[in-house]
C-alpha cells in the first residue's frame, strides 16, 4: 500500500496577498513535495481544521502535515487561533510554525508557550524568505516523521 497522495499538506494561514504569493513561490523553488491550502485568518483556519462551513468536504480541506501561521490577521489573529487549535486534542499534534513579520520577544515566547513548533520572522528579501521556507520544508516536510493519525493519513486508503 502507498498513500493516494504522496505530497504533504501545508496549510498557509496568511492574509497578505503578496506574502501568499511569495511564500508559494518559495515553496515551489524549494521543490517541496507539498500541496498548499490557504486560509486568510484564524477563523478560517479553525473552520478548515474542523471541516466546518465551506471546508466541510474533506477533499477540499485535508488534514495538514504542517501549518504556517501568521500572527497578525483580521477577525481572529494567529495567537487566538493557535490557542484554540492546541486546546483541541484532535488537532494539537499538527505542527505549527509561526511565520510572521514580528520579531518581538513576547510574541515568540507566547507562541512557544501555546504550543508552536517553531517561530520564524519573515525575512524582508525574497531570497531570505526562500531560504527560510526551504529550511522549514527540509525539516518538517522532508525529515520529520509524524504518526499517521497526526499526519492525516488514512492507513486503509490505497491507490487503485
Secondary structure by P-SEA (a helix, b strand, c coil): ccccccbbbbbbbcccaaaaaaaaaaaaaacccbbbbbbccaaaaaaaaacccccccccccccccccccccccccccaaaaaaaaaacccccccccccccccccaaaaaaaaaacccccccccccaaaaaaaaaaaaacccccccccccccccccccccc
